[in-house]
Each structure stands twice: as C-alpha cells, then as structure tokens.
Amino acid sequence: MVPPGTCETWRSAEALVRGPGAWLGIPRPDRTEPTSVIPYWAVPVKQAGKLCAPDAVAELLRVGRARLEGVAP
C-alpha cells in the first residue's frame, strides 16, 4: 500500500517489509462486506490505486502498538 521501493528505506520495527519478488494479496476495491473466506476492506476505498506515505504508515503502526501495549502514544 506504499510506493514501490519503500522496502529499501523502511525503518519501522513494527512491521516486516516484503522485498522484491514478494506478493501480497489485497481485496478488490469494492469488497467491503465481511466474509469468512474473502478479504475485504474495513473502510471503503475512496480512490483505487492511491498509495500511502511510508512515514504515515510507520506512525500508524507505532501508535497502534503503543495502544495495544497500554502505553500512551
């Protein structure tokens, strides 16, 4: 969900980065209904193909981990 090449500069301990040659299955943009066997988006996709800023993803992961561990971010 981040631009190509991000794996070369990723510096977050909260996630494992899959490098070149790795695959990640993602749901179709219109899949928003929970099922037990088909991946879906918890939040509807507003613009297919729009990528996230790596720094924003790293911060989201950091805050999420802190909250799970009961530490204020």
mmCIF file of the N, C-alpha and C atoms, coordinates in Angstrom:
data_MODEL
# 
_entry.id   MODEL 
# 
loop_
_atom_site.group_PDB 
_atom_site.id 
_atom_site.type_symbol 
_atom_site.label_atom_id 
_atom_site.label_alt_id 
_atom_site.label_comp_id 
_atom_site.label_asym_id 
_atom_site.label_entity_id 
_atom_site.label_seq_id 
_atom_site.pdbx_PDB_ins_code 
_atom_site.Cartn_x 
_atom_site.Cartn_y 
_atom_site.Cartn_z 
_atom_site.occupancy 
_atom_site.B_iso_or_equiv 
_atom_site.pdbx_formal_charge 
_atom_site.auth_seq_id 
_atom_site.auth_comp_id 
_atom_site.auth_asym_id 
_atom_site.auth_atom_id 
_atom_site.pdbx_PDB_model_num 
ATOM 1   N N  . MET A 1 1  ? 0.801   -1.188  0.000  1.00 0.00 ? 1  MET A N  1 
ATOM 2   C CA . MET A 1 1  ? 0.000   0.000   0.000  1.00 0.00 ? 1  MET A CA 1 
ATOM 3   C C  . MET A 1 1  ? 0.851   1.262   0.000  1.00 0.00 ? 1  MET A C  1 
ATOM 4   N N  . VAL A 1 2  ? 2.137   1.063   -0.160 1.00 0.00 ? 2  VAL A N  1 
ATOM 5   C CA . VAL A 1 2  ? 3.088   2.173   -0.205 1.00 0.00 ? 2  VAL A CA 1 
ATOM 6   C C  . VAL A 1 2  ? 3.810   2.129   -1.550 1.00 0.00 ? 2  VAL A C  1 
ATOM 7   N N  . PRO A 1 3  ? 4.456   3.211   -1.928 1.00 0.00 ? 3  PRO A N  1 
ATOM 8   C CA . PRO A 1 3  ? 5.108   3.266   -3.240 1.00 0.00 ? 3  PRO A CA 1 
ATOM 9   C C  . PRO A 1 3  ? 6.190   2.201   -3.420 1.00 0.00 ? 3  PRO A C  1 
ATOM 10  N N  . PRO A 1 4  ? 6.408   1.774   -4.662 1.00 0.00 ? 4  PRO A N  1 
ATOM 11  C CA . PRO A 1 4  ? 7.496   0.833   -4.935 1.00 0.00 ? 4  PRO A CA 1 
ATOM 12  C C  . PRO A 1 4  ? 8.824   1.397   -4.438 1.00 0.00 ? 4  PRO A C  1 
ATOM 13  N N  . GLY A 1 5  ? 9.669   0.532   -3.922 1.00 0.00 ? 5  GLY A N  1 
ATOM 14  C CA . GLY A 1 5  ? 10.974  0.955   -3.434 1.00 0.00 ? 5  GLY A CA 1 
ATOM 15  C C  . GLY A 1 5  ? 10.992  1.271   -1.953 1.00 0.00 ? 5  GLY A C  1 
ATOM 16  N N  . THR A 1 6  ? 9.808   1.317   -1.323 1.00 0.00 ? 6  THR A N  1 
ATOM 17  C CA . THR A 1 6  ? 9.753   1.632   0.101  1.00 0.00 ? 6  THR A CA 1 
ATOM 18  C C  . THR A 1 6  ? 10.561  0.637   0.924  1.00 0.00 ? 6  THR A C  1 
ATOM 19  N N  . CYS A 1 7  ? 10.601  -0.618  0.496  1.00 0.00 ? 7  CYS A N  1 
ATOM 20  C CA . CYS A 1 7  ? 11.317  -1.639  1.265  1.00 0.00 ? 7  CYS A CA 1 
ATOM 21  C C  . CYS A 1 7  ? 12.806  -1.318  1.384  1.00 0.00 ? 7  CYS A C  1 
ATOM 22  N N  . GLU A 1 8  ? 13.327  -0.524  0.486  1.00 0.00 ? 8  GLU A N  1 
ATOM 23  C CA . GLU A 1 8  ? 14.747  -0.183  0.521  1.00 0.00 ? 8  GLU A CA 1 
ATOM 24  C C  . GLU A 1 8  ? 15.078  0.838   1.604  1.00 0.00 ? 8  GLU A C  1 
ATOM 25  N N  . THR A 1 9  ? 14.079  1.599   2.057  1.00 0.00 ? 9  THR A N  1 
ATOM 26  C CA . THR A 1 9  ? 14.341  2.648   3.053  1.00 0.00 ? 9  THR A CA 1 
ATOM 27  C C  . THR A 1 9  ? 13.494  2.506   4.313  1.00 0.00 ? 9  THR A C  1 
ATOM 28  N N  . TRP A 1 10 ? 12.704  1.455   4.427  1.00 0.00 ? 10 TRP A N  1 
ATOM 29  C CA . TRP A 1 10 ? 11.803  1.278   5.557  1.00 0.00 ? 10 TRP A CA 1 
ATOM 30  C C  . TRP A 1 10 ? 12.586  1.171   6.854  1.00 0.00 ? 10 TRP A C  1 
ATOM 31  N N  . ARG A 1 11 ? 12.156  1.905   7.876  1.00 0.00 ? 11 ARG A N  1 
ATOM 32  C CA . ARG A 1 11 ? 12.869  1.920   9.150  1.00 0.00 ? 11 ARG A CA 1 
ATOM 33  C C  . ARG A 1 11 ? 11.930  1.760   10.343 1.00 0.00 ? 11 ARG A C  1 
ATOM 34  N N  . SER A 1 12 ? 10.856  1.021   10.207 1.00 0.00 ? 12 SER A N  1 
ATOM 35  C CA . SER A 1 12 ? 9.918   0.814   11.308 1.00 0.00 ? 12 SER A CA 1 
ATOM 36  C C  . SER A 1 12 ? 10.073  -0.597  11.847 1.00 0.00 ? 12 SER A C  1 
ATOM 37  N N  . ALA A 1 13 ? 10.214  -0.713  13.160 1.00 0.00 ? 13 ALA A N  1 
ATOM 38  C CA . ALA A 1 13 ? 10.338  -2.024  13.796 1.00 0.00 ? 13 ALA A CA 1 
ATOM 39  C C  . ALA A 1 13 ? 8.984   -2.714  13.938 1.00 0.00 ? 13 ALA A C  1 
ATOM 40  N N  . GLU A 1 14 ? 7.897   -1.999  13.688 1.00 0.00 ? 14 GLU A N  1 
ATOM 41  C CA . GLU A 1 14 ? 6.560   -2.554  13.881 1.00 0.00 ? 14 GLU A CA 1 
ATOM 42  C C  . GLU A 1 14 ? 6.064   -3.417  12.732 1.00 0.00 ? 14 GLU A C  1 
ATOM 43  N N  . ALA A 1 15 ? 6.783   -3.485  11.637 1.00 0.00 ? 15 ALA A N  1 
ATOM 44  C CA . ALA A 1 15 ? 6.301   -4.275  10.507 1.00 0.00 ? 15 ALA A CA 1 
ATOM 45  C C  . ALA A 1 15 ? 7.457   -4.888  9.741  1.00 0.00 ? 15 ALA A C  1 
ATOM 46  N N  . LEU A 1 16 ? 7.196   -6.057  9.237  1.00 0.00 ? 16 LEU A N  1 
ATOM 47  C CA . LEU A 1 16 ? 8.143   -6.729  8.372  1.00 0.00 ? 16 LEU A CA 1 
ATOM 48  C C  . LEU A 1 16 ? 7.870   -6.267  6.939  1.00 0.00 ? 16 LEU A C  1 
ATOM 49  N N  . VAL A 1 17 ? 8.888   -5.889  6.240  1.00 0.00 ? 17 VAL A N  1 
ATOM 50  C CA . VAL A 1 17 ? 8.729   -5.431  4.861  1.00 0.00 ? 17 VAL A CA 1 
ATOM 51  C C  . VAL A 1 17 ? 9.085   -6.564  3.918  1.00 0.00 ? 17 VAL A C  1 
ATOM 52  N N  . ARG A 1 18 ? 8.209   -6.815  3.006  1.00 0.00 ? 18 ARG A N  1 
ATOM 53  C CA . ARG A 1 18 ? 8.454   -7.820  1.971  1.00 0.00 ? 18 ARG A CA 1 
ATOM 54  C C  . ARG A 1 18 ? 9.174   -7.141  0.828  1.00 0.00 ? 18 ARG A C  1 
ATOM 55  N N  . GLY A 1 19 ? 10.291  -7.674  0.448  1.00 0.00 ? 19 GLY A N  1 
ATOM 56  C CA . GLY A 1 19 ? 11.112  -7.059  -0.588 1.00 0.00 ? 19 GLY A CA 1 
ATOM 57  C C  . GLY A 1 19 ? 10.717  -7.486  -1.985 1.00 0.00 ? 19 GLY A C  1 
ATOM 58  N N  . PRO A 1 20 ? 11.589  -7.189  -2.936 1.00 0.00 ? 20 PRO A N  1 
ATOM 59  C CA . PRO A 1 20 ? 11.332  -7.541  -4.332 1.00 0.00 ? 20 PRO A CA 1 
ATOM 60  C C  . PRO A 1 20 ? 11.027  -9.028  -4.491 1.00 0.00 ? 20 PRO A C  1 
ATOM 61  N N  . GLY A 1 21 ? 10.034  -9.320  -5.313 1.00 0.00 ? 21 GLY A N  1 
ATOM 62  C CA . GLY A 1 21 ? 9.641   -10.696 -5.577 1.00 0.00 ? 21 GLY A CA 1 
ATOM 63  C C  . GLY A 1 21 ? 8.572   -11.218 -4.631 1.00 0.00 ? 21 GLY A C  1 
ATOM 64  N N  . ALA A 1 22 ? 8.242   -10.469 -3.585 1.00 0.00 ? 22 ALA A N  1 
ATOM 65  C CA . ALA A 1 22 ? 7.207   -10.895 -2.647 1.00 0.00 ? 22 ALA A CA 1 
ATOM 66  C C  . ALA A 1 22 ? 5.832   -10.488 -3.173 1.00 0.00 ? 22 ALA A C  1 
ATOM 67  N N  . TRP A 1 23 ? 4.838   -11.209 -2.746 1.00 0.00 ? 23 TRP A N  1 
ATOM 68  C CA . TRP A 1 23 ? 3.468   -10.931 -3.170 1.00 0.00 ? 23 TRP A CA 1 
ATOM 69  C C  . TRP A 1 23 ? 2.584   -10.700 -1.960 1.00 0.00 ? 23 TRP A C  1 
ATOM 70  N N  . LEU A 1 24 ? 1.615   -9.831  -2.106 1.00 0.00 ? 24 LEU A N  1 
ATOM 71  C CA . LEU A 1 24 ? 0.639   -9.560  -1.065 1.00 0.00 ? 24 LEU A CA 1 
ATOM 72  C C  . LEU A 1 24 ? -0.728  -9.484  -1.726 1.00 0.00 ? 24 LEU A C  1 
ATOM 73  N N  . GLY A 1 25 ? -1.621  -10.358 -1.309 1.00 0.00 ? 25 GLY A N  1 
ATOM 74  C CA . GLY A 1 25 ? -2.970  -10.339 -1.863 1.00 0.00 ? 25 GLY A CA 1 
ATOM 75  C C  . GLY A 1 25 ? -3.799  -9.260  -1.202 1.00 0.00 ? 25 GLY A C  1 
ATOM 76  N N  . ILE A 1 26 ? -4.491  -8.481  -1.989 1.00 0.00 ? 26 ILE A N  1 
ATOM 77  C CA . ILE A 1 26 ? -5.371  -7.444  -1.446 1.00 0.00 ? 26 ILE A CA 1 
ATOM 78  C C  . ILE A 1 26 ? -6.760  -7.603  -2.065 1.00 0.00 ? 26 ILE A C  1 
ATOM 79  N N  . PRO A 1 27 ? -7.791  -7.192  -1.338 1.00 0.00 ? 27 PRO A N  1 
ATOM 80  C CA . PRO A 1 27 ? -9.141  -7.329  -1.878 1.00 0.00 ? 27 PRO A CA 1 
ATOM 81  C C  . PRO A 1 27 ? -9.420  -6.330  -3.000 1.00 0.00 ? 27 PRO A C  1 
ATOM 82  N N  . ARG A 1 28 ? -10.410 -6.657  -3.786 1.00 0.00 ? 28 ARG A N  1 
ATOM 83  C CA . ARG A 1 28 ? -10.862 -5.712  -4.804 1.00 0.00 ? 28 ARG A CA 1 
ATOM 84  C C  . ARG A 1 28 ? -11.378 -4.467  -4.103 1.00 0.00 ? 28 ARG A C  1 
ATOM 85  N N  . PRO A 1 29 ? -11.311 -3.314  -4.763 1.00 0.00 ? 29 PRO A N  1 
ATOM 86  C CA . PRO A 1 29 ? -11.773 -2.069  -4.133 1.00 0.00 ? 29 PRO A CA 1 
ATOM 87  C C  . PRO A 1 29 ? -13.233 -2.092  -3.690 1.00 0.00 ? 29 PRO A C  1 
ATOM 88  N N  . ASP A 1 30 ? -14.069 -2.903  -4.347 1.00 0.00 ? 30 ASP A N  1 
ATOM 89  C CA . ASP A 1 30 ? -15.494 -2.928  -4.000 1.00 0.00 ? 30 ASP A CA 1 
ATOM 90  C C  . ASP A 1 30 ? -15.842 -3.956  -2.915 1.00 0.00 ? 30 ASP A C  1 
ATOM 91  N N  . ARG A 1 31 ? -14.879 -4.670  -2.399 1.00 0.00 ? 31 ARG A N  1 
ATOM 92  C CA . ARG A 1 31 ? -15.132 -5.665  -1.349 1.00 0.00 ? 31 ARG A CA 1 
ATOM 93  C C  . ARG A 1 31 ? -15.112 -4.984  0.022  1.00 0.00 ? 31 ARG A C  1 
ATOM 94  N N  . THR A 1 32 ? -16.301 -4.738  0.572  1.00 0.00 ? 32 THR A N  1 
ATOM 95  C CA . THR A 1 32 ? -16.394 -4.065  1.872  1.00 0.00 ? 32 THR A CA 1 
ATOM 96  C C  . THR A 1 32 ? -17.268 -4.822  2.867  1.00 0.00 ? 32 THR A C  1 
ATOM 97  N N  . GLU A 1 33 ? -17.818 -5.943  2.470  1.00 0.00 ? 33 GLU A N  1 
ATOM 98  C CA . GLU A 1 33 ? -18.659 -6.731  3.365  1.00 0.00 ? 33 GLU A CA 1 
ATOM 99  C C  . GLU A 1 33 ? -17.841 -7.861  3.980  1.00 0.00 ? 33 GLU A C  1 
ATOM 100 N N  . PRO A 1 34 ? -17.892 -7.994  5.308  1.00 0.00 ? 34 PRO A N  1 
ATOM 101 C CA . PRO A 1 34 ? -17.136 -9.063  5.967  1.00 0.00 ? 34 PRO A CA 1 
ATOM 102 C C  . PRO A 1 34 ? -17.582 -10.456 5.509  1.00 0.00 ? 34 PRO A C  1 
ATOM 103 N N  . THR A 1 35 ? -16.607 -11.303 5.246  1.00 0.00 ? 35 THR A N  1 
ATOM 104 C CA . THR A 1 35 ? -16.854 -12.709 4.947  1.00 0.00 ? 35 THR A CA 1 
ATOM 105 C C  . THR A 1 35 ? -15.797 -13.526 5.689  1.00 0.00 ? 35 THR A C  1 
ATOM 106 N N  . SER A 1 36 ? -16.029 -14.815 5.780  1.00 0.00 ? 36 SER A N  1 
ATOM 107 C CA . SER A 1 36 ? -15.061 -15.662 6.473  1.00 0.00 ? 36 SER A CA 1 
ATOM 108 C C  . SER A 1 36 ? -13.943 -16.153 5.566  1.00 0.00 ? 36 SER A C  1 
ATOM 109 N N  . VAL A 1 37 ? -14.082 -15.992 4.255  1.00 0.00 ? 37 VAL A N  1 
ATOM 110 C CA . VAL A 1 37 ? -13.065 -16.544 3.347  1.00 0.00 ? 37 VAL A CA 1 
ATOM 111 C C  . VAL A 1 37 ? -12.497 -15.554 2.335  1.00 0.00 ? 37 VAL A C  1 
ATOM 112 N N  . ILE A 1 38 ? -13.130 -14.414 2.141  1.00 0.00 ? 38 ILE A N  1 
ATOM 113 C CA . ILE A 1 38 ? -12.668 -13.454 1.135  1.00 0.00 ? 38 ILE A CA 1 
ATOM 114 C C  . ILE A 1 38 ? -12.197 -12.185 1.841  1.00 0.00 ? 38 ILE A C  1 
ATOM 115 N N  . PRO A 1 39 ? -10.980 -11.712 1.524  1.00 0.00 ? 39 PRO A N  1 
ATOM 116 C CA . PRO A 1 39 ? -10.516 -10.462 2.145  1.00 0.00 ? 39 PRO A CA 1 
ATOM 117 C C  . PRO A 1 39 ? -11.433 -9.293  1.766  1.00 0.00 ? 39 PRO A C  1 
ATOM 118 N N  . TYR A 1 40 ? -11.545 -8.338  2.672  1.00 0.00 ? 40 TYR A N  1 
ATOM 119 C CA . TYR A 1 40 ? -12.386 -7.170  2.418  1.00 0.00 ? 40 TYR A CA 1 
ATOM 120 C C  . TYR A 1 40 ? -11.772 -5.952  3.102  1.00 0.00 ? 40 TYR A C  1 
ATOM 121 N N  . TRP A 1 41 ? -12.198 -4.777  2.676  1.00 0.00 ? 41 TRP A N  1 
ATOM 122 C CA . TRP A 1 41 ? -11.743 -3.514  3.266  1.00 0.00 ? 41 TRP A CA 1 
ATOM 123 C C  . TRP A 1 41 ? -12.646 -3.158  4.430  1.00 0.00 ? 41 TRP A C  1 
ATOM 124 N N  . ALA A 1 42 ? -12.088 -2.825  5.573  1.00 0.00 ? 42 ALA A N  1 
ATOM 125 C CA . ALA A 1 42 ? -12.871 -2.394  6.728  1.00 0.00 ? 42 ALA A CA 1 
ATOM 126 C C  . ALA A 1 42 ? -13.453 -1.003  6.482  1.00 0.00 ? 42 ALA A C  1 
ATOM 127 N N  . VAL A 1 43 ? -12.767 -0.223  5.671  1.00 0.00 ? 43 VAL A N  1 
ATOM 128 C CA . VAL A 1 43 ? -13.208 1.113   5.295  1.00 0.00 ? 43 VAL A CA 1 
ATOM 129 C C  . VAL A 1 43 ? -13.239 1.147   3.767  1.00 0.00 ? 43 VAL A C  1 
ATOM 130 N N  . PRO A 1 44 ? -14.322 1.598   3.153  1.00 0.00 ? 44 PRO A N  1 
ATOM 131 C CA . PRO A 1 44 ? -14.396 1.616   1.697  1.00 0.00 ? 44 PRO A CA 1 
ATOM 132 C C  . PRO A 1 44 ? -13.236 2.391   1.065  1.00 0.00 ? 44 PRO A C  1 
ATOM 133 N N  . VAL A 1 45 ? -12.773 1.881   -0.051 1.00 0.00 ? 45 VAL A N  1 
ATOM 134 C CA . VAL A 1 45 ? -11.699 2.528   -0.805 1.00 0.00 ? 45 VAL A CA 1 
ATOM 135 C C  . VAL A 1 45 ? -12.284 3.721   -1.540 1.00 0.00 ? 45 VAL A C  1 
ATOM 136 N N  . LYS A 1 46 ? -11.702 4.895   -1.328 1.00 0.00 ? 46 LYS A N  1 
ATOM 137 C CA . LYS A 1 46 ? -12.208 6.099   -1.999 1.00 0.00 ? 46 LYS A CA 1 
ATOM 138 C C  . LYS A 1 46 ? -11.580 6.296   -3.361 1.00 0.00 ? 46 LYS A C  1 
ATOM 139 N N  . GLN A 1 47 ? -10.317 5.885   -3.505 1.00 0.00 ? 47 GLN A N  1 
ATOM 140 C CA . GLN A 1 47 ? -9.627  6.075   -4.778 1.00 0.00 ? 47 GLN A CA 1 
ATOM 141 C C  . GLN A 1 47 ? -8.681  4.899   -4.993 1.00 0.00 ? 47 GLN A C  1 
ATOM 142 N N  . ALA A 1 48 ? -9.078  3.983   -5.865 1.00 0.00 ? 48 ALA A N  1 
ATOM 143 C CA . ALA A 1 48 ? -8.247  2.816   -6.149 1.00 0.00 ? 48 ALA A CA 1 
ATOM 144 C C  . ALA A 1 48 ? -6.895  3.262   -6.711 1.00 0.00 ? 48 ALA A C  1 
ATOM 145 N N  . GLY A 1 49 ? -5.843  2.644   -6.239 1.00 0.00 ? 49 GLY A N  1 
ATOM 146 C CA . GLY A 1 49 ? -4.516  2.954   -6.735 1.00 0.00 ? 49 GLY A CA 1 
ATOM 147 C C  . GLY A 1 49 ? -3.783  4.032   -5.962 1.00 0.00 ? 49 GLY A C  1 
ATOM 148 N N  . LYS A 1 50 ? -4.470  4.720   -5.064 1.00 0.00 ? 50 LYS A N  1 
ATOM 149 C CA . LYS A 1 50 ? -3.817  5.758   -4.271 1.00 0.00 ? 50 LYS A CA 1 
ATOM 150 C C  . LYS A 1 50 ? -2.976  5.076   -3.188 1.00 0.00 ? 50 LYS A C  1 
ATOM 151 N N  . LEU A 1 51 ? -1.721  5.475   -3.082 1.00 0.00 ? 51 LEU A N  1 
ATOM 152 C CA . LEU A 1 51 ? -0.800  4.858   -2.138 1.00 0.00 ? 51 LEU A CA 1 
ATOM 153 C C  . LEU A 1 51 ? -0.624  5.704   -0.891 1.00 0.00 ? 51 LEU A C  1 
ATOM 154 N N  . CYS A 1 52 ? -0.180  5.068   0.173  1.00 0.00 ? 52 CYS A N  1 
ATOM 155 C CA . CYS A 1 52 ? 0.036   5.752   1.450  1.00 0.00 ? 52 CYS A CA 1 
ATOM 156 C C  . CYS A 1 52 ? 1.477   6.227   1.566  1.00 0.00 ? 52 CYS A C  1 
ATOM 157 N N  . ALA A 1 53 ? 1.677   7.298   2.287  1.00 0.00 ? 53 ALA A N  1 
ATOM 158 C CA . ALA A 1 53 ? 3.026   7.789   2.567  1.00 0.00 ? 53 ALA A CA 1 
ATOM 159 C C  . ALA A 1 53 ? 3.659   6.842   3.588  1.00 0.00 ? 53 ALA A C  1 
ATOM 160 N N  . PRO A 1 54 ? 4.859   6.341   3.319  1.00 0.00 ? 54 PRO A N  1 
ATOM 161 C CA . PRO A 1 54 ? 5.512   5.405   4.239  1.00 0.00 ? 54 PRO A CA 1 
ATOM 162 C C  . PRO A 1 54 ? 5.629   5.943   5.663  1.00 0.00 ? 54 PRO A C  1 
ATOM 163 N N  . ASP A 1 55 ? 5.921   7.220   5.836  1.00 0.00 ? 55 ASP A N  1 
ATOM 164 C CA . ASP A 1 55 ? 6.037   7.787   7.181  1.00 0.00 ? 55 ASP A CA 1 
ATOM 165 C C  . ASP A 1 55 ? 4.704   7.734   7.923  1.00 0.00 ? 55 ASP A C  1 
ATOM 166 N N  . ALA A 1 56 ? 3.609   7.943   7.214  1.00 0.00 ? 56 ALA A N  1 
ATOM 167 C CA . ALA A 1 56 ? 2.292   7.890   7.843  1.00 0.00 ? 56 ALA A CA 1 
ATOM 168 C C  . ALA A 1 56 ? 1.959   6.459   8.268  1.00 0.00 ? 56 ALA A C  1 
ATOM 169 N N  . VAL A 1 57 ? 2.315   5.490   7.453  1.00 0.00 ? 57 VAL A N  1 
ATOM 170 C CA . VAL A 1 57 ? 2.077   4.086   7.798  1.00 0.00 ? 57 VAL A CA 1 
ATOM 171 C C  . VAL A 1 57 ? 2.910   3.701   9.022  1.00 0.00 ? 57 VAL A C  1 
ATOM 172 N N  . ALA A 1 58 ? 4.164   4.112   9.051  1.00 0.00 ? 58 ALA A N  1 
ATOM 173 C CA . ALA A 1 58 ? 5.036   3.809   10.189 1.00 0.00 ? 58 ALA A CA 1 
ATOM 174 C C  . ALA A 1 58 ? 4.474   4.420   11.476 1.00 0.00 ? 58 ALA A C  1 
ATOM 175 N N  . GLU A 1 59 ? 3.951   5.636   11.397 1.00 0.00 ? 59 GLU A N  1 
ATOM 176 C CA . GLU A 1 59 ? 3.385   6.288   12.580 1.00 0.00 ? 59 GLU A CA 1 
ATOM 177 C C  . GLU A 1 59 ? 2.111   5.583   13.029 1.00 0.00 ? 59 GLU A C  1 
ATOM 178 N N  . LEU A 1 60 ? 1.276   5.170   12.096 1.00 0.00 ? 60 LEU A N  1 
ATOM 179 C CA . LEU A 1 60 ? 0.071   4.425   12.426 1.00 0.00 ? 60 LEU A CA 1 
ATOM 180 C C  . LEU A 1 60 ? 0.438   3.134   13.161 1.00 0.00 ? 60 LEU A C  1 
ATOM 181 N N  . LEU A 1 61 ? 1.430   2.430   12.676 1.00 0.00 ? 61 LEU A N  1 
ATOM 182 C CA . LEU A 1 61 ? 1.877   1.194   13.327 1.00 0.00 ? 61 LEU A CA 1 
ATOM 183 C C  . LEU A 1 61 ? 2.435   1.466   14.721 1.00 0.00 ? 61 LEU A C  1 
ATOM 184 N N  . ARG A 1 62 ? 3.193   2.533   14.861 1.00 0.00 ? 62 ARG A N  1 
ATOM 185 C CA . ARG A 1 62 ? 3.788   2.875   16.157 1.00 0.00 ? 62 ARG A CA 1 
ATOM 186 C C  . ARG A 1 62 ? 2.703   3.183   17.188 1.00 0.00 ? 62 ARG A C  1 
ATOM 187 N N  . VAL A 1 63 ? 1.730   3.996   16.794 1.00 0.00 ? 63 VAL A N  1 
ATOM 188 C CA . VAL A 1 63 ? 0.648   4.356   17.693 1.00 0.00 ? 63 VAL A CA 1 
ATOM 189 C C  . VAL A 1 63 ? -0.194  3.124   18.034 1.00 0.00 ? 63 VAL A C  1 
ATOM 190 N N  . GLY A 1 64 ? -0.484  2.303   17.046 1.00 0.00 ? 64 GLY A N  1 
ATOM 191 C CA . GLY A 1 64 ? -1.256  1.084   17.286 1.00 0.00 ? 64 GLY A CA 1 
ATOM 192 C C  . GLY A 1 64 ? -0.574  0.159   18.272 1.00 0.00 ? 64 GLY A C  1 
ATOM 193 N N  . ARG A 1 65 ? 0.711   -0.045  18.112 1.00 0.00 ? 65 ARG A N  1 
ATOM 194 C CA . ARG A 1 65 ? 1.455   -0.901  19.042 1.00 0.00 ? 65 ARG A CA 1 
ATOM 195 C C  . ARG A 1 65 ? 1.447   -0.316  20.444 1.00 0.00 ? 65 ARG A C  1 
ATOM 196 N N  . ALA A 1 66 ? 1.654   0.990   20.549 1.00 0.00 ? 66 ALA A N  1 
ATOM 197 C CA . ALA A 1 66 ? 1.655   1.647   21.866 1.00 0.00 ? 66 ALA A CA 1 
ATOM 198 C C  . ALA A 1 66 ? 0.302   1.461   22.552 1.00 0.00 ? 66 ALA A C  1 
ATOM 199 N N  . ARG A 1 67 ? -0.776  1.593   21.817 1.00 0.00 ? 67 ARG A N  1 
ATOM 200 C CA . ARG A 1 67 ? -2.098  1.428   22.405 1.00 0.00 ? 67 ARG A CA 1 
ATOM 201 C C  . ARG A 1 67 ? -2.340  -0.014  22.831 1.00 0.00 ? 67 ARG A C  1 
ATOM 202 N N  . LEU A 1 68 ? -1.905  -0.967  22.017 1.00 0.00 ? 68 LEU A N  1 
ATOM 203 C CA . LEU A 1 68 ? -2.059  -2.374  22.391 1.00 0.00 ? 68 LEU A CA 1 
ATOM 204 C C  . LEU A 1 68 ? -1.278  -2.712  23.652 1.00 0.00 ? 68 LEU A C  1 
ATOM 205 N N  . GLU A 1 69 ? -0.141  -2.069  23.816 1.00 0.00 ? 69 GLU A N  1 
ATOM 206 C CA . GLU A 1 69 ? 0.705   -2.319  24.982 1.00 0.00 ? 69 GLU A CA 1 
ATOM 207 C C  . GLU A 1 69 ? 0.305   -1.462  26.177 1.00 0.00 ? 69 GLU A C  1 
ATOM 208 N N  . GLY A 1 70 ? -0.711  -0.609  25.999 1.00 0.00 ? 70 GLY A N  1 
ATOM 209 C CA . GLY A 1 70 ? -1.179  0.227   27.084 1.00 0.00 ? 70 GLY A CA 1 
ATOM 210 C C  . GLY A 1 70 ? -0.292  1.411   27.400 1.00 0.00 ? 70 GLY A C  1 
ATOM 211 N N  . VAL A 1 71 ? 0.489   1.813   26.419 1.00 0.00 ? 71 VAL A N  1 
ATOM 212 C CA . VAL A 1 71 ? 1.383   2.961   26.583 1.00 0.00 ? 71 VAL A CA 1 
ATOM 213 C C  . VAL A 1 71 ? 0.785   4.118   25.788 1.00 0.00 ? 71 VAL A C  1 
ATOM 214 N N  . ALA A 1 72 ? 0.675   5.271   26.407 1.00 0.00 ? 72 ALA A N  1 
ATOM 215 C CA . ALA A 1 72 ? 0.146   6.439   25.682 1.00 0.00 ? 72 ALA A CA 1 
ATOM 216 C C  . ALA A 1 72 ? 1.103   6.832   24.569 1.00 0.00 ? 72 ALA A C  1 
ATOM 217 N N  . PRO A 1 73 ? 0.583   7.029   23.350 1.00 0.00 ? 73 PRO A N  1 
ATOM 218 C CA . PRO A 1 73 ? 1.466   7.414   22.227 1.00 0.00 ? 73 PRO A CA 1 
ATOM 219 C C  . PRO A 1 73 ? 1.975   8.837   22.343 1.00 0.00 ? 73 PRO A C  1 
# 
